[in-house]
Amino acid sequence: MRKAILFTLAVFATPAVLADDAAPAESSPHSFSANVAISTDYRFRGITQSVNDPAISGGFDYSYSGDPIGVYVGTWASSIDFGHADDASPDRASMELDIYGGLAGTLPIAKGVSWKFGGYGYLYPGSNTGPGVAHYDYVEAYGSLGYDFGPVNVAAGFAYSPDYFFESGDGLYLSGDVGIPLPYDFALSGHIGHQDIHDNAQFGTPDYYDWNIGVSKTWKIFTFKVSYVDTDIGKSDCFGGTNFCGATGMFSVSAAYP
């Protein structure tokens, strides 16, 4: 359930000593990155993963910029809280660990259209520790297409799991995103998605829509973001009457290098 802003470390080829008229050495197609962020809540597809409390996250990535296809792999982790600390549940998961990888490139028949396809593994150490406890861990295949118009960029994607979170059966998520660069390193972003779940009773909610809108500001290696997040799930349909699915305002700070 990853939501992150990359904290990037690029690796370049070491240039040889060049004559004045020699061309500069090209940068390496290999790059490594890491990310770190803190936010007032951790929301995944509109639903809190931290009982509406702050969360801290971070991870590492490797990518190879091939032509015409690149490869990437990575891992990411976040603090979580599903609200079980004070009950008799054997679940004591306090961290989400994601492992992912895939391919990315551009479509040769549609200039400017980027694509990405890969897989995610979502792991929750400390969960699934008692008899009769449904597994939290699951996997997803995902893909997306994007296009940058200049003043605005758009993307559409899907994510499919054969057995979604908490053993709730087939899960399909469809999403659309838009980003608008603004002056002075500001940016406006918007997102809408729909989560379809085969076994709604097992998961704890009906199928639902989620959406968010945010404004971010980049300064040096930092990005500050304010966003509004919501779903169409009523409180009575949200995990037995919790406030995990309601509207919220969020603030996050992330760092990126370089």
C-alpha positions in Angstrom: 0.0 0.0 0.0 2.7 2.3 -1.0 2.5 6.1 -1.0 5.9 7.7 -1.2 8.0 10.5 -2.6 11.4 9.4 -3.7 14.6 10.4 -1.8 16.9 9.8 -4.8 20.6 9.0 -5.0 21.9 8.9 -8.6 25.0 7.0 -9.6 27.0 8.3 -12.5 29.9 6.9 -14.4 33.3 8.3 -13.3 34.6 10.5 -16.2 38.1 10.0 -17.5 40.4 13.0 -17.8 39.3 14.8 -21.0 41.0 17.0 -23.4 39.5 20.5 -23.8 37.9 19.5 -27.1 36.6 16.1 -25.9 32.9 15.4 -25.3 31.8 14.9 -21.7 31.3 11.4 -20.4 27.7 10.2 -20.5 25.9 9.4 -17.2 25.3 5.8 -16.2 21.9 4.2 -17.1 22.0 2.7 -13.6 20.5 4.7 -10.7 19.8 4.1 -7.1 17.3 6.0 -4.9 15.9 6.2 -1.5 12.9 8.0 0.0 11.8 9.3 3.4 8.6 11.1 4.4 6.5 11.9 7.4 2.8 12.7 7.2 -0.2 13.4 9.4 -1.9 10.2 8.3 -1.1 7.2 6.0 -4.0 6.8 3.5 -4.1 4.0 1.0 -6.8 4.2 -1.6 -8.6 6.6 0.7 -8.6 4.5 3.9 -6.3 5.2 6.8 -3.6 2.7 7.6 -2.6 4.4 10.8 -5.9 5.0 12.7 -5.8 8.7 11.4 -2.4 9.2 13.2 0.9 10.3 11.8 3.1 7.9 9.9 6.7 7.7 8.8 7.9 5.9 5.7 11.0 5.2 3.6 12.5 3.0 1.0 15.1 2.2 -1.7 14.9 1.8 -5.5 17.1 0.7 -8.4 16.4 1.4 -12.0 18.1 0.8 -15.3 17.2 3.3 -18.1 17.3 1.0 -21.1 16.2 1.9 -24.7 13.4 1.4 -25.3 12.6 -0.5 -22.1 13.8 0.2 -18.6 13.8 -2.0 -15.5 13.2 -1.1 -11.9 13.0 -2.8 -8.5 12.5 -1.5 -5.0 11.3 -1.8 -1.5 9.4 0.6 0.8 8.1 0.5 4.4 5.8 2.5 6.5 4.6 2.5 10.1 1.0 1.3 10.4 -1.7 0.8 13.0 -4.9 -1.1 12.3 -6.4 -0.4 15.8 -5.8 -3.8 17.4 -3.4 -2.8 20.2 -6.1 -2.8 22.9 -8.1 -5.9 21.9 -7.7 -9.7 22.0 -6.6 -9.9 18.4 -3.3 -11.7 17.7 -2.5 -9.1 15.1 0.4 -7.0 16.2 1.5 -5.6 12.8 3.2 -2.2 13.1 4.9 -2.1 9.8 4.0 -2.5 6.1 6.8 -3.7 3.9 6.4 -3.5 0.1 8.6 -5.2 -2.5 8.1 -4.4 -6.2 9.6 -4.4 -9.6 8.7 -4.1 -13.3 9.3 -2.6 -16.7 8.8 0.9 -18.0 9.1 2.7 -21.3 7.4 4.6 -24.1 5.1 3.4 -26.8 6.8 3.6 -30.2 3.4 3.9 -32.0 2.2 6.7 -29.8 4.9 9.3 -29.3 5.0 10.7 -25.8 2.9 8.0 -24.2 4.7 6.3 -21.3 3.9 2.9 -19.8 4.7 0.9 -16.7 3.9 -2.7 -15.8 5.0 -4.7 -12.8 4.1 -6.5 -9.6 3.8 -5.6 -5.9 4.2 -7.7 -2.8 2.6 -6.3 0.4 4.0 -7.8 3.6 2.8 -7.1 7.2 5.4 -8.5 9.7 3.7 -9.4 13.0 0.3 -10.2 11.5 -1.2 -13.6 10.9 0.2 -14.9 14.2 -2.8 -16.7 15.6 -5.1 -19.6 14.6 -7.9 -18.6 12.3 -6.5 -15.2 11.5 -6.8 -14.2 7.8 -3.6 -13.3 6.1 -2.9 -9.6 5.5 -0.1 -10.3 3.0 -1.1 -10.2 -0.7 0.3 -9.5 -4.2 -0.8 -7.3 -7.1 -0.1 -6.9 -10.8 -0.3 -3.4 -12.0 0.1 -1.3 -15.1 -0.4 2.3 -16.2 -0.3 4.7 -19.2 0.7 8.3 -19.0 1.0 11.4 -21.2 2.5 14.8 -20.6 0.7 17.5 -22.5 3.1 20.2 -21.1 0.8 22.3 -19.0 -0.8 19.1 -17.6 0.1 15.4 -17.4 -2.4 12.6 -17.0 -2.2 8.9 -16.2 -4.6 5.9 -16.0 -3.9 2.6 -14.3 -5.1 -0.7 -12.9 -4.0 -3.0 -10.1 -5.3 -6.6 -9.8 -4.9 -9.0 -6.9 -6.0 -12.7 -7.0 -6.6 -12.6 -3.2 -6.7 -9.0 -1.9 -6.0 -7.8 1.7 -7.4 -10.0 4.5 -8.1 -12.9 2.1 -11.0 -11.0 0.6 -10.8 -12.6 -2.9 -10.2 -10.9 -6.3 -9.5 -7.2 -6.0 -9.4 -4.8 -9.0 -8.4 -1.1 -8.6 -8.9 1.4 -11.5 -7.5 4.9 -11.2 -6.9 8.2 -13.0 -4.4 10.9 -12.0 -3.7 14.4 -13.2 -0.8 16.7 -12.4 -0.4 20.4 -13.2 2.9 22.2 -12.7 2.6 25.7 -11.3 5.0 28.6 -11.0 7.6 28.8 -8.2 7.9 25.0 -7.9 4.3 24.5 -6.9 2.2 21.7 -8.3 -1.5 20.7 -8.3 -2.5 17.1 -8.3 -5.8 15.1 -8.4 -6.7 11.4 -8.2 -9.8 9.3 -8.4 -10.0 5.5 -8.1 -12.5 2.7 -7.7 -11.8 -0.5 -5.6 -13.7 -3.6 -6.5 -13.5 -6.4 -3.8 -15.0 -9.9 -4.3 -15.7 -10.6 -0.7 -16.9 -7.3 0.8 -18.0 -8.8 4.1 -14.5 -10.3 4.7 -12.7 -7.1 3.8 -15.0 -4.9 5.8 -16.4 -2.3 3.3 -18.4 -2.3 0.1 -16.8 -1.6 -3.3 -16.0 2.1 -3.2 -14.6 5.2 -4.9 -11.8 7.3 -3.4 -10.4 10.7 -4.5 -7.9 13.3 -3.4 -6.7 16.7 -4.4 -3.4 18.3 -3.3 -1.0 21.2 -3.6 2.7 20.7 -3.2 5.8 22.9 -3.0 9.3 21.8 -3.7 12.2 23.5 -2.0 15.7 22.2 -2.5 15.5 18.5 -1.4 12.2 18.9 0.4 8.6 18.6 -0.8 5.7 20.0 1.3 2.2 18.8 0.5 -1.3 19.6 1.7 -4.1 17.4 0.4 -7.8 16.5 0.9 -8.6 12.8 0.9 -12.1 11.1 0.9 -14.1 8.0 -0.1 -17.8 7.4 -0.7 -18.0 4.8 2.2 -20.4 5.8 4.9 -19.3 5.4 8.5 -21.7 2.5 9.1 -20.2 0.6 6.2 -16.6 1.3 7.3 -15.2 -1.7 9.2 -18.1 -2.0 11.5 -18.7 1.8 12.1 -15.1 3.2 12.4 -14.0 6.6 11.1 -11.2 5.0 9.0 -12.8 5.9 5.6 -14.0 9.5 6.2 -12.7 12.7 4.7 -9.5 14.2 6.1 -7.0 16.9 5.4 -3.3 15.8 5.3 0.1 17.4 5.5 3.3 15.7 4.5 7.0 16.5 4.3 9.3 14.4 2.2 13.0 14.7 1.2 14.6 13.8 -2.1 18.2 13.6 -3.1 19.4 14.6 -5.6 
